[in-house]
């Protein structure tokens, strides 16, 4: 435990603690806003579409690199 020799030191530490508390509150607000934004329907849809496009591009690049051809089968009966 810290020992104080005068009231100025106490006041200084109290001001620092108050400012730190305000900073912590603002960080929590920002985190909450970012979480709400990331869980919004548009964000979820955009992220899903982006992931699908990314996987399609990777698959296309891998197939070009390894020379994999797409196999198409027909299930029509004559």
Contact map, one row per residue, 1 for C-alpha under 8 A:
111000000000000000000000000000000000000000000000000000000000000000000000000000
111100000000000000000000000000000000000000000000000000000000000000000000000000
111110000000000000000000000000000000000000000000000000000000000000000000000000
011111101100000000000000000000000000000000000000000000000000000000000000000000
001111101000000000000000000000000000000000000000000000000000000000000000000000
000111111100000000000000000000000000000000000000000000000000000000000000000000
000111111110000000000000000000000000000000000000000000000000000000000000000000
000001111111000000000000000000000000000000000000000000000000000000000000000000
000111111111100000000000000000000000000000000000000000000000000000000000000000
000101111111110000000000000000000000000000000000000000000000000000000000000000
000000111111111000000000000000000000000000000000000000000000000000000000000000
000000011111111100000000000000000000000000000000000000000000000000000000000000
000000001111111110000000000000000000000000000000000000000000000000000000000000
000000000111111111000000000000000000000000000000000000000000000000000000000000
000000000011111111100000000000000000000000000000000000000000000000000000000000
000000000001111111110000000000000000000000000000000000000000000000000000000000
000000000000111111111000000000000000000000000000000000000000000000000000000000
000000000000011111111100000000000000000000000000000000000000000000000000000000
000000000000001111111110000000000000000000000000000000000000000000000000000000
000000000000000111111111000000000000000000000000000000000000000000000000000000
000000000000000011111111100000000000000000000000000000000000000000000000000000
000000000000000001111111110000000000000000000000000000000000000000000000000000
000000000000000000111111111000000000000000000000000000000000000000000000000000
000000000000000000011111111100000000000000000000000000000000000000000000000000
000000000000000000001111111110000000000000000000000000000000000000000000000000
000000000000000000000111111111000000000000000000000000000000000000000000000000
000000000000000000000011111111100000000000000000000000000000000000000000000000
000000000000000000000001111111110000000000000000000000000000000000000000000000
000000000000000000000000111111111000000000000000000000000000000000000000000000
000000000000000000000000011111111100000000000000000000000000000000000000000000
000000000000000000000000001111111110000000000000000000000000000000000000000000
000000000000000000000000000111111111000000000000000000000000000000000000000000
000000000000000000000000000011111111100000000000000000000000000000000000000000
000000000000000000000000000001111111110000000000000000000000000000000000000000
000000000000000000000000000000111111111000000000000000000000000000000000000000
000000000000000000000000000000011111111100000000000000000000000000000000000000
000000000000000000000000000000001111111100100000000000000000000000000000000000
000000000000000000000000000000000111111100110000000000000000000000000000000000
000000000000000000000000000000000011111110110000000000000000000000000000000000
000000000000000000000000000000000001111111110000000000000000000000000000000000
000000000000000000000000000000000000001111111000000000000000000000000000000000
000000000000000000000000000000000000000111111100000000000000000000000000000000
000000000000000000000000000000000000111111111110000000000000000000000000000000
000000000000000000000000000000000000011111111111000000000000000000000000000000
000000000000000000000000000000000000000011111111100000000000000000000000000000
000000000000000000000000000000000000000001111111110000000000000000000000000000
000000000000000000000000000000000000000000111111111000000000000000000000000000
000000000000000000000000000000000000000000011111111100000000000000000000000000
000000000000000000000000000000000000000000001111111110000000000000000000000000
000000000000000000000000000000000000000000000111111111000000000000000000000000
000000000000000000000000000000000000000000000011111111100000000000000000000000
000000000000000000000000000000000000000000000001111111110000000000000000000000
000000000000000000000000000000000000000000000000111111111000000000000000000000
000000000000000000000000000000000000000000000000011111111100000000000000000000
000000000000000000000000000000000000000000000000001111111110000000000000000000
000000000000000000000000000000000000000000000000000111111111000000000000000000
000000000000000000000000000000000000000000000000000011111111100000000000000000
000000000000000000000000000000000000000000000000000001111111110000000000000000
000000000000000000000000000000000000000000000000000000111111111000000000000000
000000000000000000000000000000000000000000000000000000011111111100000000000000
000000000000000000000000000000000000000000000000000000001111111110000000000000
000000000000000000000000000000000000000000000000000000000111111111000000000000
000000000000000000000000000000000000000000000000000000000011111111111000000000
000000000000000000000000000000000000000000000000000000000001111111110000000000
000000000000000000000000000000000000000000000000000000000000111111110000000000
000000000000000000000000000000000000000000000000000000000000011111110000000000
000000000000000000000000000000000000000000000000000000000000001111111000000000
000000000000000000000000000000000000000000000000000000000000001111111100000000
000000000000000000000000000000000000000000000000000000000000001000111110000000
000000000000000000000000000000000000000000000000000000000000000000011111000000
000000000000000000000000000000000000000000000000000000000000000000001111100000
000000000000000000000000000000000000000000000000000000000000000000000111110000
000000000000000000000000000000000000000000000000000000000000000000000011111000
000000000000000000000000000000000000000000000000000000000000000000000001111100
000000000000000000000000000000000000000000000000000000000000000000000000111110
000000000000000000000000000000000000000000000000000000000000000000000000011111
000000000000000000000000000000000000000000000000000000000000000000000000001111
000000000000000000000000000000000000000000000000000000000000000000000000000111
